[in-house]
Amino acid sequence: MTTRIADIIIPDSKLALEAAELLREHGDSLLWNHSHRVYLFGALQGEQAQWKYDAELLYISALFHDLGLTKTYSSPDKRFEVDGANAARSFLQQHGVPDDAVRLVWDAIALHTTIGVAQYKEPEVALIYSGVGYDVMGENYEGISEEVREQVVAAFPRGDFKNKILHAFLEGFRHKPETTFGNIKADVCELLLPGYKRTSFCDCVLHSPWKE
């Protein structure tokens, strides 16, 4: 039977189910529930805005958006968002998905923490960004009714999400904190990683090898 939550259908195509299995295998309940809430909150905002979007691509983007935090997909030197995007690209290419769709999913995942950019791109990219912002920081919180929020959370519980997700972020890039330079995840390192000192862009400019 088709799963419908808060009047949003969760895609159940072969491609979508295989992507979900990857998250089940390599993620945990925290990422599973969060990724589904991201899809649902993103789709709900898309419906409100009357945007046309590809639900399957949006769902797959949501499933992969934090997979770069897991040991299986984490690289030694790339941002976790890029690791997740690369994993999704490889998965989709192996299934013969057209290049334009692959690029769209890659952008949605790679840019999902990029404030001031992602929301101005294609609907799938903007809605992953909005879904993440809604679930993690409560952005546009009142834009979705309490009744609908409760339906989503009943299906995919938060379970002390506020505290657990920050530690999950850190564990995903503890071995490569330098990849948080210039992005919001440096805040996580500053809060939770002992001895961490964020790189200063101003220092990079003032101490560059240029003479003037």
Disulfide bonds with the S-S distance in Angstrom:
none
